[in-house]
């Protein structure tokens, strides 16, 4: 498959402030982005997306006619636009507000102001997501690896599934929580478990403990996906037998390294 480069990307910058649009637009120009469209609110952004099509939306948090989350959810819930990547640029720092974006499958969250290095990394993550490249493993045919994906957010599952499918993983079973995952584990064999941490009924920790202490499933590698991967209390999670913690946003480059390590030998 032919890969696209930065110069071939079409980006929609959604920002209510003229000054901020100019500043961020200039930074995107320095990154040699092919085409940058602009919009000042949610509705005009949707008009551009549906009329012209874009690869990436770079959006602020608050507008006079809604929020960046409204825009993100509208994009992700429509099959025609679900593949459009989304990057949040905001001075918002409250974890609960940012958590909603992480759960919905953003490629990156940048602060205001941000450094060119932050933008460059986020653009690389976007290109990694867009440019599908099958992962080659010595011991497994990547197309035959059986994955159980567990997350209570449908949008988060959709994002993680897309990242995994881009690497050649085709056999993906989805579960909405740990309790549902257990029913699949009892009846089917899996080679990899990718699970969220915070879930109703049975969370990722409880699910991981069940998998590790059950002789029939103890061998399955576990990747736990969480927006709290670097927090102090998450350091104890790996004692439950989790092989790796992975941050939300779920980045292709990081996941590729984890899969190579867990399945490659």
N, C-alpha and C positions, 0 to 999 in steps of 0.2 A: 504494500500500500504506500502511495506517495505521501510523504510527510509535508505539512505546511510549516512555514517559518514565520517569524515575527512580521516580516514585511508583507505576508499574505493574510495576516489577521485583520478582521474587521471588528472594531470595538465600539460599543455604545457607552459613552460617558454620561451618566445621569446625575446631575448636580444642580441644586437650585441657585447657588451663588455664581454670578458671572466671574468673580475674581477666582474662586476655586476652580471653575471650569478651565480658565486660562492657565492656571498653575499646573493642574493635573494634566491638561492637554499638552502643555509644553514638555512635561516629564515623559509622557507617552511618545511624543515626537522624538525625543532623545533615544528612546528604546527602539526606534526605527519601525514603529507599527505602520502597517500598510494604510489603513483607513480608520479614522476616528469620527464617528457621528456623535452629536450631543443632544441632550434633552434636559428640560428643567423640572419635569414632574413625572409622576407615574404614568398618566394617560398618554402623554406625548412619547414617553419611552416605549410603551406597548405599541403605539402607532408605528414607530420606526422598526421595531422588531418584526412585526407582522408584515409590513410593507416591503422592507428591504432585506431582512435577515442579518443576523450578526453572529459572531463566534463567541464573544465575551461581553458581558455587561459589567461595567465598573460603576457602582452605585453608592450614593450617600445613604444615610439612614432615614432622614425626615424630609417630607415634602408637604406642600399645602394641600395636596389631594390624597395623601396616604403616606405609607412608609416603604422603605426598601424591602421589608419583609413581605408586604403586600405584593410588590413587584416580583420578588423571588418566587413566592408561592404560585402566582399566576403563571409564571414561566414554566415552573417545574410540573404543574398539574395539567399542562396542555401537551399532548403527545407531539404536536408540531414543533414545540419550542423546548421540550424537556432537556434536549442535549446542549442547549446554550449554557455556557459556563458563566458563573456569577461571582464577582469579587466585591466585598463590602469595604468602603473607605469611610471611616467614621471616628469622631472623637468620643463616641459612646464607650464607656469602660465597664458598665455594670454587667457582671457575669450572666445574670438571667436574661438580659437583652441580647447579648452576643450568643448565648447558648442556642437560642431559637434559630439563628443563622447557621450555626455549626450543625445542628440537627437536620437542617434542610438541604445540606450538601453544597456549601460554598467552596470554591477552590482556595480562597484566601480571605483573611480579614486584616486590613491595613489600618493603622491609626492615622489620625490627622494631627500634625503633619507626619509624613512618612519619608524615609530615606530612599534614594534611588535603588539601593541594594534590596530593600523590601519589595519594591515594585518588580525588579528584575526576577527575584525568586518566584513571586506570584505569577508572573508571565510564563516562567518555565514550567510551573505546576499546571498552568492552563494548557500549554502545548503538549505536556506529557499526557494530559487527559484526552485531548483531541486526537493526537497521533497514536493510534493503536499499534502496539508492537508486541508480538507474541513472545512470551518468556520461554526460554529453552532450559530444560532440566535434564540432568543426566539419568536420573532414576525413574522419572515419571514422564508420561506423555501429558503435557499440560491440558490438552483437550479432554482427558479422561479423569482428571482430578475432581473428586466429588466434594463439593463445598456446602456446608450448612451455614447460612447467613442469618443472624438473629439480631433484630433491632425493632423496637416498637414504633419507630417513625418510618412511614412508607417512603417519604422523600429521601431519608437517609439511606434506606435499603436500595432505592433506585440509584443513588449516587455511588454507593459502594459496589453494587452490581456492575455498573458501567465501568468502573475502574478495573474490576476483576475480569470482566469480559474482554476488555481491551488487551489484556495480557494473555488471552487464549483460554481462560477458564469458562467452560460452557455448561458444566453440570452443577448448577447452583440451585439449592433448595432454600426457600425463605421461610422464616418463622417470626411471629410478631413478639414473642417473649420466650423466656426460658422454659416455661411450662409446655408451650407448644413444641419447642425444640426437643424436649425429652421424648415426646411421642414419636418424632421422626428418628431420634437416635435409637429407640427401642426396635424399630422396624426396618431401618436402613443402615447401610455402612457408609461412612464418610472418611475422607482423607484430610480434611481441614475444617476447623470451626472458627468462624469470624463472628464475634459477638459484641454487642453494645454492653456497657456497664450498667447504666441506669435504665431499668425496665420494670414495669408492674408485674405482679404475681410471682415472678422469680427473676432476680437480677443476674447480671453476668457473673458475679462472684459465686453465687449459689450454683449456677449452671456449670461453671468451671470445676467446682468441687465435686459435683456429681460425676462429671466426665472423667476426672482423674481417679476417683475412688471406685469406679466401676470397671472391673477387669475387661469387659468387652469394649470399652471406649477409651481406656487409659492411654492408649498409644497416639490418640489424635492430637496433632498440634493445635494450639489455641492462640488466636490473635484477639486481644481485647481492644476494642475501639472506644475511646473516651475523650471527652474534651478536658478531662482532668488528669491526663497522662503524666504530667510533671508535678502534680500536687503531692504533698507529704503522705497522705493516707493511702494513695495509690501504690506507694512503694511496697506495701504489704501484700498487695494483690498477687504478685508473682509467686508468693509463698503457697498460693492455692494451686499452683501448677500451670499458670498461664505462661506461655512461651515468650510472648511479646506484647507490649503495650503500644498502641498506635494512636496518634493524635487525630482528633477531628479539628480542622478539615483533613480528610482522608487523602493523602497525597500519593500519586502514582509512583514517584521515584522511591519514596520510603517503603511503600508496600512491595515494590519489585525486589528490593534488597531483602526484606523479611521473608518473602516467598522463596527466594533463592537459598536463603539460609535454612529455612525449615523443611523445604521439600527437595532441595538440590542434592542432598547426600545423606 
